[in-house]
Amino acid sequence: MAFHGISYDKASEICGLSLSTGYVWIRKWNKDGYEALIDKETRTGRPPRLSEANMIELQEILKGKSYWTTKEVVSEIKRHFDVDLSDDQVIKILRNKYKMLFSKPYPMDFRRPANAEEILENQLNLVLSLLKEKGIKEEEIALGFIDEARPQNTANTVKVWSFEKVRSIKNSTKFNTNTIGFYAIKGKSVSIFLTDSKAPSIAGFLDDIKRSNNTYKAIVAIIDIFSSHKSKIVIEVIEIMTIRICA
C-alpha cells in the first residue's frame, strides 16, 4: 500500500499494526522484499531442529560406534538429516536426552588379551601358592607393579561421547626413556633413573627393590612383557633374590 502512495500511518492502520511495527515491515520490504515479510513459522525448507522420530533414529546411529566426538555428531546430523545444530545444541541432546558419557577413552594395548585380568589373577594365585608351599606367609611377601615411564606416540587427550565406558585399542608403542618404578601395594615403593632400559639395568633395579624391601622374605612383582624384563639375566637375578614375576 505504501508502494502505491498510501502514507505509512494509514497503511499501518489498515493492516492493524502499530506505526512502529509498520516501519519495521517497510524496512524489511526495502531490504529483502516479500520473503522478509513471511512469518518464519510458515516458511518451507530445511527443518530447524530434529523431530522425535529423528531423535530415535539418531540414537540408533550413535550406537553403531563405540564413541563419537561432538564435531562428528554435528556432521552426522547434517549429513543424515540435513539439520544444522550448534555444538552446544548437540551436547544438550547427548547429555540430557541420551544420557551419554563424556570422557577420554581408556587406552588399551592392541596386544592385550581380552581375558588379561583373569590371566593375571591365575598367575598371581599360582605364585602365592608356590611361596606358601615354601613356608613363606602372606604377610612376609611384598607385592607391587614394575613400570617404566615412557612417552607414547599416540596421545589420549580428546574427550568423546559414548553410551558405556570407552576403551580405545591403539598402538601403544613407547619411546626409550630411563625412568622405572616399583609401585608397592604392600611394601616400599622404589623409583630411579636408568641409563637405559636394557636387561642389565633392569636387573640392577631389581636389586634396589630387594634392598628397599629387605624385611620381607619374598617379593612378587607384576611387570609387562617388554623383552628386557624377561631376559635371561633378569630371570637369574629373580631366582637369586626370591623375587617372583607375574608378566
C-alpha positions in Angstrom: 0.0 0.0 0.0 2.8 2.4 0.8 4.2 1.4 -2.6 1.0 2.8 -4.1 1.3 6.2 -2.3 -0.7 5.5 0.9 1.0 7.0 3.9 2.8 4.8 6.4 0.4 5.8 9.1 -2.7 4.8 7.0 -1.1 1.6 5.7 -0.2 0.5 9.3 -3.8 1.3 10.4 -5.3 -0.7 7.6 -3.1 -3.7 8.4 -3.9 -3.5 12.1 -0.3 -2.6 13.0 1.2 0.0 15.2 3.2 2.7 13.4 6.5 1.4 14.8 5.7 -2.2 13.5 4.7 -0.7 10.2 8.1 1.0 9.9 9.7 -2.4 10.7 7.8 -4.1 7.9 8.8 -1.3 5.5 12.5 -1.7 6.3 12.2 -5.5 5.8 10.4 -4.9 2.5 13.1 -2.5 1.3 15.9 -4.8 2.3 14.7 -8.3 1.3 11.3 -7.9 -0.4 8.3 -10.1 0.1 10.2 -13.1 1.5 11.2 -11.0 4.5 7.6 -10.4 5.5 6.6 -14.1 5.6 6.3 -15.5 9.1 9.1 -17.9 9.9 6.6 -20.5 11.2 5.0 -20.7 7.7 8.3 -20.9 5.7 9.1 -24.1 4.0 12.6 -25.7 3.6 15.0 -27.5 5.8 13.6 -28.1 9.4 15.4 -26.1 12.1 15.6 -29.0 14.5 15.3 -32.8 14.9 11.8 -34.4 15.2 11.2 -37.1 17.8 11.5 -39.7 15.0 14.8 -38.2 14.1 15.9 -38.4 17.7 15.2 -42.1 17.9 16.9 -42.7 14.6 20.0 -40.7 15.6 20.3 -42.7 18.8 20.4 -45.9 16.8 23.1 -44.4 14.5 25.2 -43.3 17.5 25.0 -46.9 19.0 26.7 -48.1 15.8 30.1 -46.8 17.0 31.8 -47.1 20.4 32.3 -43.4 20.7 31.9 -40.0 19.0 33.4 -36.6 19.2 30.9 -33.6 19.3 32.1 -32.5 15.9 31.4 -36.0 14.4 27.8 -35.9 15.8 27.2 -32.4 14.4 28.5 -33.6 11.0 26.4 -36.8 11.1 23.2 -34.9 11.9 23.9 -32.6 9.0 24.7 -35.5 6.6 21.8 -37.7 7.7 19.0 -35.2 8.5 20.2 -32.0 6.7 19.7 -30.1 10.0 22.3 -27.6 11.3 22.8 -27.7 15.0 25.5 -26.0 17.1 27.9 -27.8 19.3 26.0 -26.7 22.4 22.7 -28.0 21.0 24.3 -31.3 20.2 25.9 -31.5 23.7 22.5 -31.0 25.3 20.9 -33.8 23.2 23.7 -36.2 24.0 23.9 -35.4 27.7 20.2 -34.7 28.6 18.3 -36.8 26.0 20.5 -39.8 25.6 22.4 -39.7 29.0 25.7 -40.4 27.2 29.0 -40.3 28.9 31.6 -37.7 28.0 35.2 -38.8 28.9 38.6 -39.8 27.5 38.8 -43.4 26.2 40.7 -45.7 28.4 43.8 -46.7 26.3 44.4 -50.5 25.8 47.4 -52.0 24.1 46.4 -53.8 20.9 48.4 -56.9 22.1 46.5 -57.1 25.4 44.4 -60.4 25.5 40.7 -60.0 26.2 41.0 -62.0 29.5 44.1 -60.2 30.7 42.7 -59.8 34.3 41.9 -63.5 34.5 45.3 -64.5 33.3 47.0 -62.1 35.9 44.8 -63.4 38.7 45.6 -67.0 37.9 49.4 -66.3 37.7 49.3 -64.4 40.9 47.5 -67.1 42.8 49.9 -69.7 41.4 53.0 -67.7 42.6 51.5 -67.1 46.0 50.6 -70.8 46.4 54.2 -71.8 45.5 55.6 -69.4 48.1 53.2 -70.7 50.7 54.5 -74.3 50.0 57.9 -73.0 50.8 56.7 -71.8 54.2 56.5 -68.1 53.4 53.4 -66.5 54.9 51.3 -63.9 53.0 52.3 -61.1 55.4 56.0 -61.9 54.6 55.5 -61.1 50.9 55.9 -57.6 49.4 53.7 -57.1 46.3 53.7 -54.4 43.7 53.9 -53.3 40.0 57.1 -52.5 38.0 56.6 -50.0 35.3 58.7 -47.7 33.1 57.5 -44.1 32.3 57.9 -43.5 28.6 56.1 -41.1 26.3 53.5 -42.6 23.9 53.3 -41.9 20.2 49.5 -41.5 20.5 48.2 -39.0 23.0 44.9 -39.6 24.8 43.6 -36.1 25.2 40.3 -35.9 23.3 37.0 -36.5 25.2 34.3 -38.4 23.4 30.7 -39.3 23.8 29.6 -42.9 24.5 26.8 -44.9 26.0 29.2 -47.0 28.0 32.7 -46.7 29.4 35.1 -46.5 26.4 38.3 -48.4 25.8 40.4 -47.4 22.9 42.5 -50.1 21.2 45.6 -48.5 19.8 49.3 -48.9 19.1 50.8 -48.1 22.5 54.5 -48.4 21.4 56.6 -46.0 23.5 60.0 -44.3 23.1 63.0 -45.3 25.2 63.5 -43.5 28.4 65.3 -44.1 31.7 62.6 -43.9 34.4 61.4 -47.0 36.2 59.5 -47.7 39.4 58.2 -50.4 41.7 54.8 -49.3 43.0 54.1 -51.3 46.1 50.7 -52.5 47.1 52.4 -53.9 50.1 56.0 -53.0 50.9 58.1 -50.0 49.9 57.8 -48.3 46.5 61.1 -47.5 44.6 61.7 -45.3 41.6 65.0 -44.4 39.9 66.6 -43.1 36.7 68.4 -45.6 34.5 70.9 -45.0 31.8 68.9 -47.3 29.5 66.1 -50.0 29.6 68.4 -52.9 28.8 68.5 -56.2 30.7 71.5 -55.3 33.0 69.8 -52.0 34.0 66.6 -53.8 34.8 68.5 -56.5 36.8 70.2 -53.7 38.8 66.8 -52.1 39.6 65.6 -55.5 41.0 68.5 -55.3 43.5 67.2 -51.8 44.5 63.7 -53.3 45.1 65.2 -56.1 47.2 67.3 -53.8 49.4 64.4 -51.4 49.9 62.1 -54.4 51.0 64.7 -56.4 52.9 62.3 -57.0 55.8 60.2 -59.3 53.5 61.1 -62.9 52.8 59.8 -62.7 49.2 58.8 -60.1 46.7 56.1 -60.5 44.0 56.4 -58.0 41.1 53.8 -57.6 38.3 55.5 -56.5 35.1 54.8 -56.2 31.4 56.2 -58.4 28.7 58.9 -56.0 27.4 61.8 -58.1 26.1 64.4 -56.9 28.6 62.0 -57.6 31.5 62.1 -61.3 30.8 65.7 -61.7 29.6 68.0 -64.5 30.9 70.0 -62.2 33.1 66.8 -60.8 34.7 65.5 -64.3 35.3 68.8 -65.3 37.0 68.6 -62.3 39.4 65.0 -63.1 40.2 65.9 -66.6 41.3 68.8 -65.4 43.5 66.7 -62.7 45.2 63.5 -64.6 45.8 61.6 -62.2 43.6 58.7 -63.7 41.6 57.5 -62.0 38.4 53.9 -62.0 37.1 54.0 -60.8 33.4 
